Each structure stands twice: as C-alpha cells, then as structure tokens.
Amino acid sequence: MEPAPVVTTESGKVQGYRTDDGISVYKGIPYAANPFTAARRFQNPQPMQPWQGIKKTVSDSPVPQPGRTSAQPLVGRAGDLTLNIWRPDDIKGKIPVMVWIPGGAWIREDATEPVYDGSVFAKKGVMIVTVNYRVGVDGFMHFAHRPDNRGIADQIAALKWVQRNIANFGGDPGRVTLFGQSAGAGSVAIHLGNPETKGLYQQAILQSPPVQWISPADATRITEQFSRNLGISADPEAVARVPFEALVQNVLKVGNQIKDPARWGKLSLGGTAFLPVADNKIIVRSPIEDLANSDSNRVPVIVGSTDSESRLYLVPGGGLQKFTEKDVSTVIHQMGLPSGTLQAYAKNSINAQSPGDIYAQIMSDYTFRMPALKIANIMSKNQNTWFYNFSWRSPAYHGRLGAAHFVDVPFTFGTIHTKEAENFVGVNPPVSLSESINNAWVSFAKYGNPGWPQYSDKDKQTMMFNTTSSVATSMDPQIASLWEKFRF
C-alpha cells in the first residue's frame, strides 16, 4: 500500500494511502472526540484533542450498531467520530467538495461501505468526504436532561470541520455540496431548515429523503419501552451501563414492538423507533415546516426518489405477497388519506398487479416520494431546484425488486460492480446509467447545474433516470393530489 501525502489538520497530521489509479484516500480521520466515554456519553460532540506524530488513516469503522444478520449482532465500535476523504493526486487549485451523509434508518450508518467509495468522483475532479455519526440510542434516544438529535449535531460538527480543514487537502470550503440518501437525505432536509448550518455548504442533493420526526412526548414513550425491555430505569446513566450488543439488539426489538398501530398510532408506520426529535432547537416544528419557514439556507438543490422505494423492505423477505386488499384499506385509513385512494392507486400506480404492489407504492409515497416532491415545491419557490425520478427496474430477486430504495446509490457512486451492489442491481447493470447520474452530480458540484431543466410547481420538469434517460413531467397528478393536505 503506497502512502499518500501527509496532510496537516487542526488536531495533527494524517497520512492515508494511494490507489493504483491516482487517488489519495484518508480513512478514519477524527473530527470529534470519542462520545462513548462516561463523561461525553449522550452529550453533543466535543472537539478532538491534538495528537503528536503522524496518524495513519488507512481504515475506518462505523459507530456501534446492529448487524444485518443474526450471526453478526453487533458491528462497529466505540471511538472517535470519523470521516473519510477521497481526492485526486493531480489537484490544481482548490477543487469542489461533496460531503456524503449515509443512510440507515437512523439506527445504522457506515461511511466506508464499499458502495460509497469516492474514487469515481475523485477521478473527475471532485473531492468526496463521507461522515460517520451516532445513530440509534446514542444518536437519537430522548432523555429529559440531555441534548436531542446528537447524531445531527455530529453531522454539523463534521461540516464545521470541513470548513476549517478541507483546504489543506486541496478542497474549496466555498464550494461544498451536502448530499445524502434515505436517513442521510432526511438529515440534509433538517440541515436546510436549521439556521445554524448556514454557510457550511453551498448547495445540496437529497436522494429519497424521509422527513419523519417524533415529538418529545412520543420519544419519551420510546425511551420507556426500551428501558422496560431491559429491566432498567429510563435514565442515561442506566442505559450507559448496558453492553453495546444488548443495546443495539434492543433497538431492533423496539422497532418491531412499535409496529402495533393500536398502541403506537402513526409511529407504527415509521419503520424505526429512533427518529429525529422536535427539540425546538435543531428541529423547531417539523423538518418540512422548518424548511418552509426558514429562508437562511435557500441554496440550490437536487431532490428526488426511486419509483418504488418500499419494495426494498417487502420483496427480499417475501412480505409483498402476504398483503390483502383489507390491509391496504387499513393503512389508507391510518394515514387519513381521502376516499378513492385505493382506486386511484389501483388505476394509476407504477406497480399495481396485486394488493402488495399497491401497499408498497403507498408506503413508498408516504416515506420518500411525496416528501421529495414537497421539498421540491418548497425550495423551487425561491431557489434553483432540480427534480428527478430513478425509474430503472433492478432484475434482482427475479425482477421483483424494481426501482427500489437504495438501488440508485451504486449508480450515483459508480460502484455498481461491487459485491455489495450486486444484491441491489443484479449482474450487468447498465454502466451508461451510472455515468449519467454520476456526471450530473459532478456537474452540479462543479458548475451548479446537473444538466436538465429546473423544476417549478408550474411545469414540473423532471429527469427520469433510466437506461435511456429523458425529461418529463413528474408524478401522476391524481396520485400527488391525494397527499396535498397530508402533514409530514
């Protein structure tokens, strides 16, 4: 492994490694001190103390979180909060920077997943920064006398670190594009509505943004349920004594417990028990309302979603086939959607062959697609806004996965041939589609324009990314009208 150039940061010197294709990679650069110590647990991020000598930054690990299989109940480790950087070796002047916030339903994140490798961007003259942040209990559990939204505060600390340090790597702190997918895109939406982040980035991309949030009262109920499961008191000191493996597995357990709509109401539709809290600081009312009411972060944005997001959660486990028309009617009633919703989806939905297909489309619209449309309508009133749909249907799972959640991410990073991506995009995915998306994002980072017409509420110009991409009008107007009065 050939060493990369030594770079001096505010806390000390770091040295990563060089790849064979002319990229310097720095993995595991600390941007905030270990928040898992007794003194810093459940507090806002604290600055790093300086170190002596040269820190080798050649590998990274996410924060503690549940694994995705029973054989791996715990992944990640407690330690400093870190970020990763990919930059080209042949930098001339200061180049644009893109800061990636990974998703994971607020309970997982991993800034060094192979699918987030920033090499393709770096080869095209854009520096990539990927950020680890606290999730689950440490990032979002509500305690009466501790700050809420600690995971969001971590991201703000990382953005401030970028402003202070990225020039030393050859990046331009005045040309930062903040982007993310899923909970990462939801985080970007929160930052856009939070005046504290003004000036930390100059434009943003939101890929499949959920805008779910939770009130302090409901967050307290989650904390109490979590503590009851473990037989401990619902206070930070007691929770801090629980080993990480038990802690993260209980995160999953509570996520399953809140699926009971009779007890948990709309929280049962959220898919996760740990959500950003309306704390009257980072989130004043709700992410969408803060976005609409705040003019401090009116920056150019790209926002969009995949056509059939929720199929990711329903196809792999076979759940799609289990839904009946009654189940669909029940969820429509829970959401308070208008009469005629079922008929409209059966007639106009992207996928409408079965009740499961319709349920998946309604949940896709509730969780990701309609929030993306709302954000586009808000931002386009007084800022350059571009809207897209990702419509390529993955052949994975015998062609049933379709244009599901996350399928767009390997295309974004140009990592469609990684082993991780194969689960989502199958074998032989179209390279030209990946080039189209990646080039659009690079063009936006460099020139402030992804290369298709801007969106407005009047003409709704939308890039439809597919094997052959084209500009069209966005979503079916009858479907969109069903959600006009819905409060996200």
C-alpha positions as CSV (number, residue, x, y, z in Angstrom):
1,M,0.0,0.0,0.0
2,E,1.7,3.2,-1.2
3,P,1.4,6.0,1.4
4,A,-0.5,9.2,0.4
5,P,0.9,12.6,1.2
6,V,0.9,13.8,4.8
7,V,-1.8,16.4,5.4
8,T,-1.9,18.7,8.5
9,T,-5.3,19.1,10.2
10,E,-6.2,21.2,13.2
11,S,-5.6,18.3,15.5
12,G,-2.5,16.8,13.9
13,K,-1.0,15.2,10.8
14,V,-2.7,12.4,8.9
15,Q,-1.5,10.0,6.2
16,G,-3.7,7.8,4.1
17,Y,-2.9,5.6,1.1
18,R,-2.7,5.9,-2.7
19,T,-4.7,3.8,-5.1
20,D,-3.4,2.5,-8.4
21,D,-5.5,5.0,-10.3
22,G,-4.1,8.2,-8.8
23,I,-6.4,8.7,-5.8
24,S,-5.3,9.5,-2.3
25,V,-7.6,8.0,0.3
26,Y,-7.8,9.0,4.0
27,K,-10.0,6.8,6.2
28,G,-10.9,7.3,9.8
29,I,-9.9,11.0,10.3
30,P,-11.2,12.0,13.7
31,Y,-13.4,15.1,13.6
32,A,-14.8,14.9,17.2
33,A,-13.7,13.2,20.4
34,N,-14.9,9.8,21.4
35,P,-18.6,10.4,22.5
36,F,-18.9,7.0,24.2
37,T,-16.8,7.8,27.3
38,A,-18.6,8.2,30.6
39,A,-18.1,12.0,30.6
40,R,-19.2,12.5,27.0
41,R,-22.0,9.9,26.7
42,F,-25.3,11.3,25.3
43,Q,-23.7,14.8,25.0
44,N,-23.2,17.0,22.0
45,P,-19.9,16.3,20.1
46,Q,-16.7,17.6,21.6
47,P,-13.5,18.8,19.8
48,M,-10.6,16.4,19.3
49,Q,-7.5,16.9,21.4
50,P,-4.3,17.3,19.3
51,W,-2.1,14.3,18.7
52,Q,1.6,14.0,18.2
53,G,3.3,12.5,15.2
54,I,1.5,11.2,12.0
55,K,-1.8,9.4,12.4
56,K,-2.2,6.6,9.9
57,T,-5.6,7.0,8.4
58,V,-6.0,3.9,6.3
59,S,-9.0,2.2,7.7
60,D,-12.3,3.1,9.4
61,S,-15.1,1.7,11.4
62,P,-18.7,2.9,11.9
63,V,-20.2,3.5,15.4
64,P,-21.8,0.6,17.3
65,Q,-25.0,-0.6,15.6
66,P,-26.9,-3.8,14.9
67,G,-25.6,-6.1,12.2
68,R,-27.8,-7.2,9.4
69,T,-27.7,-10.9,10.2
70,S,-28.2,-12.9,13.4
71,A,-24.6,-14.1,13.0
72,Q,-23.4,-10.6,13.5
73,P,-25.5,-9.0,16.3
74,L,-23.1,-6.0,16.7
75,V,-21.0,-4.2,14.2
76,G,-18.8,-1.1,14.6
77,R,-17.0,0.1,17.7
78,A,-16.9,2.9,20.2
79,G,-14.3,5.5,19.4
80,D,-13.7,9.0,18.0
81,L,-16.2,10.2,15.4
82,T,-14.5,10.0,12.0
83,L,-14.8,10.9,8.3
84,N,-13.1,9.7,5.1
85,I,-11.7,11.6,2.2
86,W,-11.0,10.7,-1.5
87,R,-9.1,13.2,-3.5
88,P,-7.2,13.1,-6.9
89,D,-3.4,13.3,-6.7
90,D,-3.3,15.8,-9.6
91,I,-5.1,18.7,-7.9
92,K,-4.7,22.0,-9.5
93,G,-6.0,24.8,-7.3
94,K,-8.9,24.2,-4.9
95,I,-11.5,21.7,-6.1
96,P,-15.2,21.3,-5.2
97,V,-16.1,19.1,-2.3
98,M,-19.1,16.8,-1.8
99,V,-19.9,15.7,1.8
100,W,-21.9,12.4,2.0
101,I,-24.3,11.6,4.9
102,P,-25.0,7.8,4.7
103,G,-28.4,6.4,5.5
104,G,-29.6,3.5,7.6
105,A,-33.0,4.4,9.1
106,W,-31.3,6.4,11.9
107,I,-30.2,3.1,13.5
108,R,-27.3,2.2,11.2
109,E,-24.7,4.1,9.2
110,D,-21.3,3.2,7.7
111,A,-19.3,5.9,5.8
112,T,-16.9,3.3,4.5
113,E,-19.3,0.8,2.8
114,P,-17.7,-0.2,-0.5
115,V,-20.7,1.2,-2.4
116,Y,-19.7,4.7,-1.0
117,D,-16.2,4.6,-2.4
118,G,-15.5,8.1,-3.7
119,S,-12.9,7.2,-6.3
120,V,-15.1,7.8,-9.4
121,F,-16.0,11.3,-8.2
122,A,-12.3,12.0,-7.4
123,K,-11.2,10.9,-10.9
124,K,-13.5,13.6,-12.3
125,G,-12.0,16.3,-10.0
126,V,-14.5,16.3,-7.1
127,M,-13.3,15.6,-3.5
128,I,-15.6,13.2,-1.6
129,V,-16.0,13.3,2.2
130,T,-18.1,10.6,3.9
131,V,-19.2,11.1,7.5
132,N,-19.8,8.7,10.4
133,Y,-22.3,9.9,13.1
134,R,-24.1,8.5,16.1
135,V,-27.3,6.5,15.4
136,G,-29.9,4.6,17.5
137,V,-29.7,5.1,21.2
138,D,-26.5,7.2,21.3
139,G,-27.7,9.3,18.4
140,F,-31.4,9.8,18.9
141,M,-32.8,8.4,22.1
142,H,-34.6,11.1,24.1
143,F,-33.5,11.9,27.7
144,A,-35.0,14.8,29.7
145,H,-31.7,16.4,30.6
146,R,-29.5,15.5,27.6
147,P,-29.4,17.2,24.2
148,D,-31.6,15.6,21.5
149,N,-30.6,14.9,17.9
150,R,-27.0,14.1,18.8
151,G,-26.5,12.3,15.5
152,I,-27.5,15.5,13.7
153,A,-25.2,17.5,15.9
154,D,-22.4,15.2,14.9
155,Q,-23.0,15.9,11.2
156,I,-22.9,19.7,11.9
157,A,-19.6,19.2,13.7
158,A,-18.3,17.3,10.7
159,L,-19.4,20.1,8.3
160,K,-17.7,22.7,10.5
161,W,-14.5,20.5,10.4
162,V,-14.7,20.5,6.7
163,Q,-14.9,24.3,6.6
164,R,-11.8,24.6,8.8
165,N,-9.7,21.8,7.3
166,I,-10.6,20.8,3.8
167,A,-8.4,23.4,2.1
168,N,-5.4,21.6,3.5
169,F,-6.4,18.6,1.4
170,G,-6.9,20.8,-1.7
171,G,-10.7,21.2,-1.3
172,D,-12.6,24.5,-1.7
173,P,-14.6,25.3,1.5
174,G,-16.6,27.8,-0.5
175,R,-17.9,25.0,-2.9
176,V,-19.3,22.3,-0.7
177,T,-22.3,20.2,-1.8
178,L,-24.0,18.4,1.0
179,F,-25.6,15.1,-0.2
180,G,-27.2,12.0,1.3
181,Q,-29.7,9.2,0.8
182,S,-32.5,7.9,2.9
183,A,-31.8,9.0,6.6
184,G,-28.8,10.8,5.1
185,A,-31.1,12.8,2.8
186,G,-33.5,13.3,5.8
187,S,-30.6,14.8,7.6
188,V,-29.9,17.1,4.7
189,A,-33.5,18.3,4.9
190,I,-33.1,19.0,8.6
191,H,-29.9,21.0,7.9
192,L,-31.7,23.0,5.2
193,G,-34.3,24.1,7.8
194,N,-31.7,24.8,10.5
195,P,-30.2,28.3,10.6
196,E,-27.1,27.0,12.4
197,T,-25.8,25.3,9.3
198,K,-25.9,28.5,7.1
199,G,-22.7,28.8,5.2
200,L,-21.4,25.3,5.9
201,Y,-22.4,24.2,2.4
202,Q,-23.4,26.0,-0.8
203,Q,-25.8,23.5,-2.3
204,A,-27.4,20.1,-1.6
205,I,-28.7,16.9,-3.0
206,L,-31.4,14.8,-1.3
207,Q,-31.8,11.2,-2.6
208,S,-35.0,9.6,-1.3
209,P,-35.5,11.9,1.8
210,P,-37.7,10.8,4.6
211,V,-39.0,13.7,6.7
212,Q,-40.3,11.6,9.7
213,W,-39.8,13.1,13.2
214,I,-41.0,12.5,16.7
215,S,-42.4,14.6,19.4
216,P,-40.7,14.7,22.8
217,A,-43.7,13.0,24.3
218,D,-43.6,10.1,21.9
219,A,-39.8,10.0,22.2
220,T,-40.3,9.6,26.0
221,R,-42.6,6.6,25.3
222,I,-39.9,5.0,23.2
223,T,-37.3,5.5,25.9
224,E,-39.6,4.0,28.5
225,Q,-40.4,1.0,26.3
226,F,-36.7,0.5,25.6
227,S,-35.9,0.6,29.3
228,R,-38.7,-1.8,30.2
229,N,-37.4,-4.3,27.8
230,L,-34.1,-4.3,29.6
231,G,-35.5,-4.0,33.1
232,I,-33.7,-0.8,33.8
233,S,-34.7,2.8,34.7
234,A,-35.2,5.2,31.8
235,D,-32.3,7.4,32.5
236,P,-29.0,7.9,30.7
237,E,-26.8,6.5,33.5
238,A,-28.7,3.2,33.5
239,V,-28.7,3.0,29.7
240,A,-25.0,3.8,29.5
241,R,-24.3,0.7,31.6
242,V,-25.9,-1.7,29.1
243,P,-23.3,-3.5,26.9
244,F,-23.4,-2.4,23.3
245,E,-24.6,-5.7,21.9
246,A,-27.6,-5.8,24.1
247,L,-28.2,-2.1,23.4
248,V,-28.3,-2.4,19.6
249,Q,-30.3,-5.6,19.6
250,N,-32.9,-3.8,21.8
251,V,-33.1,-1.1,19.2
252,L,-34.3,-3.7,16.7
253,K,-36.7,-5.1,19.3
254,V,-38.4,-1.8,20.0
255,G,-38.6,-1.2,16.2
256,N,-40.7,-4.3,16.0
257,Q,-42.8,-3.5,19.1
258,I,-44.0,-0.2,17.7
259,K,-45.5,-1.9,14.6
260,D,-48.7,-2.3,16.6
261,P,-50.9,0.6,15.3
262,A,-53.5,0.2,18.1
263,R,-50.9,1.2,20.7
264,W,-48.5,3.4,18.7
265,G,-50.6,5.1,16.1
266,K,-48.7,6.6,13.2
267,L,-45.4,5.7,14.8
268,S,-46.2,2.2,13.7
269,L,-45.7,3.3,10.1
270,G,-42.2,4.7,10.6
271,G,-40.2,1.6,10.2
272,T,-37.9,2.6,13.1
273,A,-38.3,3.7,16.7
274,F,-35.4,6.2,16.7
275,L,-36.2,9.3,14.8
276,P,-35.1,13.0,15.0
277,V,-36.9,14.8,17.8
278,A,-38.7,18.1,17.5
279,D,-36.5,19.6,20.2
280,N,-37.2,23.3,19.5
281,K,-33.5,23.7,18.6
282,I,-32.3,21.7,15.7
283,I,-36.0,20.9,14.7
284,V,-38.4,23.6,15.8
285,R,-41.8,22.3,14.4
286,S,-41.0,19.6,11.9
287,P,-38.4,19.2,9.2
288,I,-40.8,20.1,6.4
289,E,-42.3,23.1,8.3
290,D,-38.8,24.3,9.3
291,L,-37.8,24.1,5.7
292,A,-40.8,26.1,4.5
293,N,-40.4,28.7,7.3
294,S,-36.6,29.2,7.2
295,D,-35.0,31.3,4.5
296,S,-31.5,31.1,5.9
297,N,-30.5,28.1,3.8
298,R,-32.0,28.8,0.4
299,V,-29.3,27.0,-1.6
300,P,-29.6,25.2,-5.0
301,V,-30.9,21.7,-4.6
302,I,-31.4,18.4,-6.4
303,V,-34.1,16.2,-4.9
304,G,-35.8,13.1,-6.0
305,S,-36.6,9.4,-5.3
306,T,-36.8,6.0,-6.9
307,D,-40.1,4.9,-8.4
308,S,-40.8,2.0,-5.9
309,E,-38.8,2.7,-2.8
310,S,-40.6,0.4,-0.3
311,R,-40.1,-2.7,-2.4
312,L,-36.7,-3.0,-0.8
313,Y,-38.4,-3.8,2.6
314,L,-41.1,-6.1,1.2
315,V,-39.6,-8.1,-1.7
316,P,-36.5,-9.8,-0.2
317,G,-38.4,-11.4,2.7
318,G,-41.4,-12.3,0.7
319,G,-43.7,-9.9,2.5
320,L,-45.1,-8.4,-0.7
321,Q,-47.2,-11.5,-1.4
322,K,-48.9,-11.5,2.0
323,F,-50.9,-8.3,1.8
324,T,-54.6,-8.3,1.1
325,E,-56.9,-5.5,-0.1
326,K,-58.1,-5.2,3.5
327,D,-54.5,-4.5,4.7
328,V,-54.2,-1.7,2.1
329,S,-57.5,-0.2,3.1
330,T,-56.4,-0.3,6.8
331,V,-53.1,1.6,6.1
332,I,-55.0,4.2,4.0
333,H,-57.4,4.8,6.9
334,Q,-54.4,5.0,9.4
335,M,-52.9,7.7,7.2
336,G,-56.1,9.6,6.9
337,L,-55.9,9.7,3.1
338,P,-59.0,10.7,1.2
339,S,-61.7,8.3,-0.1
340,G,-60.9,6.9,-3.5
341,T,-57.2,6.4,-2.6
342,L,-57.3,2.7,-3.2
343,Q,-59.0,3.0,-6.5
344,A,-56.6,5.7,-7.6
345,Y,-53.5,3.6,-6.8
346,A,-55.1,0.5,-8.5
347,K,-55.6,2.5,-11.6
348,N,-52.6,4.8,-11.8
349,S,-49.8,3.3,-9.6
350,I,-46.4,2.4,-11.1
351,N,-46.9,-1.2,-9.9
352,A,-50.5,-2.3,-9.3
353,Q,-50.6,-6.0,-10.1
354,S,-51.5,-7.1,-6.5
355,P,-52.5,-5.6,-3.1
356,G,-48.9,-6.0,-2.1
357,D,-47.8,-3.9,-5.1
358,I,-50.3,-1.2,-4.2
359,Y,-49.3,-1.3,-0.5
360,A,-45.6,-0.9,-1.4
361,Q,-46.4,2.1,-3.6
362,I,-48.4,3.8,-0.9
363,M,-45.6,3.3,1.6
364,S,-43.1,4.5,-1.0
365,D,-45.1,7.7,-1.4
366,Y,-45.6,8.2,2.3
367,T,-42.0,7.6,3.3
368,F,-39.9,9.0,0.5
369,R,-41.6,10.1,-2.8
370,M,-44.1,12.7,-1.6
371,P,-41.6,14.2,0.9
372,A,-39.2,14.6,-2.0
373,L,-42.0,16.3,-4.0
374,K,-42.9,18.6,-1.1
375,I,-39.2,19.6,-0.7
376,A,-39.0,20.4,-4.4
377,N,-42.2,22.5,-4.3
378,I,-40.9,24.5,-1.2
379,M,-37.3,25.0,-2.5
380,S,-38.3,25.9,-6.1
381,K,-40.3,29.0,-4.9
382,N,-37.1,31.0,-4.5
383,Q,-34.1,28.9,-5.3
384,N,-32.8,26.8,-8.3
385,T,-34.2,23.3,-7.9
386,W,-33.9,20.2,-10.0
387,F,-36.2,17.2,-9.5
388,Y,-35.6,13.6,-10.6
389,N,-37.1,10.1,-10.5
390,F,-34.9,7.0,-10.7
391,S,-37.0,4.6,-12.8
392,W,-34.6,1.7,-13.7
393,R,-36.1,-1.6,-12.6
394,S,-33.5,-3.9,-11.0
395,P,-33.5,-7.5,-12.1
396,A,-32.6,-8.6,-8.6
397,Y,-34.9,-11.1,-6.8
398,H,-36.2,-12.5,-10.1
399,G,-37.1,-9.0,-11.3
400,R,-39.4,-8.2,-8.4
401,L,-37.2,-5.7,-6.7
402,G,-37.7,-3.0,-9.3
403,A,-36.7,0.6,-8.8
404,A,-36.5,0.1,-5.1
405,H,-34.9,2.2,-2.3
406,F,-31.0,2.3,-2.4
407,V,-30.9,0.9,-5.9
408,D,-29.8,4.3,-7.2
409,V,-26.9,4.7,-4.8
410,P,-24.4,2.4,-6.5
411,F,-25.2,4.2,-9.8
412,T,-24.5,7.5,-8.1
413,F,-21.0,6.5,-6.9
414,G,-20.1,4.4,-9.9
415,T,-19.8,1.3,-7.7
416,I,-22.3,-0.9,-9.5
417,H,-19.8,-3.7,-9.9
418,T,-19.0,-4.1,-6.1
419,K,-20.2,-7.2,-4.4
420,E,-22.4,-5.2,-2.1
421,A,-24.1,-3.5,-5.0
422,E,-24.9,-6.8,-6.7
423,N,-27.7,-7.5,-4.2
424,F,-29.5,-4.4,-5.3
425,V,-28.6,-4.0,-9.0
426,G,-28.0,-7.6,-10.1
427,V,-25.3,-8.6,-12.6
428,N,-24.5,-6.5,-15.7
429,P,-26.3,-3.3,-14.7
430,P,-26.2,-0.5,-17.3
431,V,-22.9,1.4,-17.0
432,S,-24.3,4.2,-19.1
433,L,-27.0,4.9,-16.4
434,S,-24.3,5.1,-13.7
435,E,-22.3,7.6,-15.9
436,S,-25.4,9.7,-16.5
437,I,-26.2,10.1,-12.7
438,N,-22.6,10.5,-11.6
439,N,-21.8,13.0,-14.4
440,A,-24.9,15.0,-13.4
441,W,-23.8,15.1,-9.7
442,V,-20.3,16.1,-10.8
443,S,-21.6,18.9,-13.0
444,F,-23.8,20.2,-10.1
445,A,-20.8,20.1,-7.8
446,K,-18.5,21.9,-10.3
447,Y,-20.9,24.3,-12.1
448,G,-24.1,24.4,-10.1
449,N,-26.2,22.7,-12.8
450,P,-26.8,19.0,-13.3
451,G,-27.8,19.5,-17.0
452,W,-31.6,19.3,-17.2
453,P,-34.3,22.0,-16.9
454,Q,-35.1,23.3,-13.4
455,Y,-38.2,22.2,-11.6
456,S,-41.1,24.5,-10.9
457,D,-44.6,23.9,-9.4
458,K,-46.0,25.1,-12.7
459,D,-44.2,22.8,-15.3
460,K,-42.8,20.1,-13.0
461,Q,-39.8,19.3,-15.3
462,T,-38.3,16.0,-14.0
463,M,-35.3,14.0,-15.1
464,M,-36.4,10.3,-15.4
465,F,-33.2,8.3,-14.9
466,N,-33.4,5.0,-16.8
467,T,-31.5,3.0,-19.4
468,T,-32.5,5.9,-21.7
469,S,-33.0,9.0,-19.5
470,S,-35.3,11.8,-20.5
471,V,-37.0,14.8,-19.1
472,A,-40.8,14.5,-18.5
473,T,-43.5,15.8,-16.1
474,S,-43.2,14.3,-12.6
475,M,-45.6,12.1,-10.8
476,D,-49.1,11.3,-11.7
477,P,-51.2,14.4,-10.7
478,Q,-54.1,12.3,-9.3
479,I,-51.7,10.4,-7.0
480,A,-50.0,13.6,-5.9
481,S,-53.3,15.3,-5.2
482,L,-54.1,12.6,-2.6
483,W,-51.2,13.8,-0.5
484,E,-51.7,17.6,-0.8
485,K,-53.1,18.1,2.7
486,F,-51.1,15.4,4.4
487,R,-48.9,16.7,7.3
488,F,-45.5,15.2,7.1
